[in-house]
């Protein structure tokens, strides 16, 4: 059964677009992957939807009254849509004045580095207790927006496990907002357990009810609050 919903749907023909400044004028576009046309349009519907998500995050509060600082974006059979949503939301957050870190967990597929035209090089942080993650953080063309590409768990890591909370802890202290793009690792992303909240991205007429239900059930077991779902047509 394919999922239909009454939530607003959004269409996008592009990757992370620009935003508008306080005067409502268009900000200067920046270069994006050529396979994603239309990405420089700041009035793109997905860009506007990302600004609405940013507003929702600003208003959200955890049980202890704090706003969430680390949010994971999970894919319900919507991998490309989730990656684009994460990029758009990161841009909207940075341009609202939040020092934002976009964490790409695509395990070497370099999804966000391709979208933002950043050379990945060797700047992929292993998912282990790294003393200085600053060496792996890359600047994007958007002020206050940074990117961290995370690889898999090193085999040399004792027991093959890592405490995701300890991995994210120094990053949470250095940034106003951490957005974890788990678009390609939604079912087995260790960092999703350490996120303070989650957003599930759906693809209209493609994401199944069973997949969405399974994902929400997993978040409940982890104790991760669900901020909401985001439907992309």
N, C-alpha and C positions, 0 to 999 in steps of 0.2 A: 504493500500500500504506500503510495507516495503522499507526502505531507502537503496539505493545503492549510493555510492559516489566514486569519483576519488581520494579522499584523501588517503594518505598512511594508510594501516591497519597494526595492530600490534597484534601478538599472545603472550599470556603469560600463562605459566603453573604454575605460582607461584605468591606469594604475594610479598610485597616490598623487592626486592633483595638488595644486597650490591652494591657498586660502585667501581670504580677503583681510585687509588691514582694518584698523579701527574706523577709518574714514569710509570704508566700504569699497575702496579702490582695489583693483586686482593687484595681487602681489606678483613679483616677477616669477615667471615659470622657470623650472629647472629641468635638466635633462633626465629623461627616463628611458627605460628599455624600449627599443623601437618596435618590439612585438606587441606593445601595449599602447595603441593610439589614443589620442585625446586626453592624455594624462595631465596636460598643463592647464586644463579648464577648471578654474576655481569655483565655478557655479555648477559643476557636474553634480548629479543627484547623489552619487555615492559620497562625494565630498561633503555635501550638506548633511547627509545622514551621519557621517562621521562626527561632524560638529554637534549633532544632537546626542550622539553617544558620549562625547566628551562632557556635555552638560549633565547627562545622567550620572556619569562617574563623579563629577564635582559635587553632586547632591547626595550621592550614596554614602551610607554610614554602616560600619560594621557593628557587631553586637556591643562592643565596648565604646561606641561613639566615634571612633576614628574613621577617617575616610580611607578607602583601600588604596594602597600604594603599589601593589603588584597584582596585575590582572592578566589571566591567561585567556587567549582566544582559541577556542576549540572548534574543529570542523566536524559537522554532521553530514558527511558525504559531500563536502563543499570545500575541497582543498584550495583551489585557486581563489575562490571568493573570500575565503578566510584570510589568505595572505594579503589580498588587496585591501580588505577591511582593516587589517592590522596596520598596514602602511598608511592608509588614510587617517586612521585614528591617531597614529603617532604624529603625523604632520599637524593635525588639528590641535593636539595637546601641546606640542612644542610651540606653535604659533599663538597659543593662548597664554604663554608665559611659563609653562611648566618645563623644567629641565627633564627631558624624556629619554628613556633608553628602550629601544626596540630589540628584544632578544629573539634571534632567529634560531629555532631548534631543528632545522630541516636536515641535520646530520650530513653536511657536506654538499647538499643540493644548492646551497647559496641562493635561496629564493629572494630574500630582501636585498642582498648585495647586487643582484641582477637588476631589480626594479629601481634601485637608487644609483645604479651605475658606479658602484664602488668595487675596486679590485679586491677580491677576497684574499689573495696571497696566502700567507701562512697564518693570517690572523683569525684562527679558529680555536676557541678556548675548549680544552677537554673538560668534560663534565666530571670534574673531580675537585677536591679542595685546593684550588689554586691560590697562592699567596697574593699575587698581584694581578687581578683581572684587568687593571687599567691598561696593561700592555696589549690587550685584545680589543679594547673599545675603539671603534672607528667613528670619525666625524662624518656626518652627511652634509649635503648642500643646504639643508634647512637649519637655521640657527636653533640651538638648544635641543637638537635631535641627534642622538647617537645610536650606533648599531653595535650589537655584540652577537657574533655567530658562535654557536655552541655545537661542539661535536659530541660523539658518543662517549660512553664510559671507557676509560683506558683499562685494558686487560690487566695491567700491572696494579690497578687499584685493588687493595685488599678486599677480598670477598666479592669484587666486581660491583660494589654498591657505592653510593655517594649520598650524603645527607643533603637533599635539595635546599633545605632551609639554611644550612650553613653556606651553601654556594651563593644563594641570593642575598644573604644578610648584608655583606659590604656594599652591594649594589643598591639596595633599598636605602641605605644611609646616604648614598651619594647623589641620588636622583629623586625628583619629585614624583615621578611615575615610571614604573616598569611595565611594559606591555610585552607579554610572552607570546610570540607567534608559534603556536603548536599546530599549524595547519596541516603539516605533513607527518606529525607524530602524535596526533590526538589520543590514540589508544594506548600509547606507551611512553608518554612524555613525563619523566620524573619531576620536572620543574612544575608541572601542573599541581602536584601535591603541595607545593610550597607557596603557591599563589594565594593571595588573600581573597580573591573573588574570580569569577569566570564569566565569560560571554560565549555563548554557543552560536555559531554562524550556520545558517541553513540555506539551502538552494531550493528555490520554489519548484515544485513538481519533480524534485529529484531526491531530496532528503526523505528518508523513510521514518515513519512513526516509531518503529522498533529501534532504529539507530539513535534517534533523539532521546527516547525513553531510557535506553541503556546508558547514554552519556550522562543524563541528569541523575540517574541512579548511582553512577560511579562518583559523581560530585558529592552526592549526599553521604555516601560511605566515607569519602575523604574529609567531609566536613567543610567543603569549599562552597561558600555562598554563590548562588547563581544571580548575577545582576540582571540578566535577561537574555533573550534570543534576538538574533539579527537576521532578517530574511533578505536574501539577494535574489532578484528575479533573473 
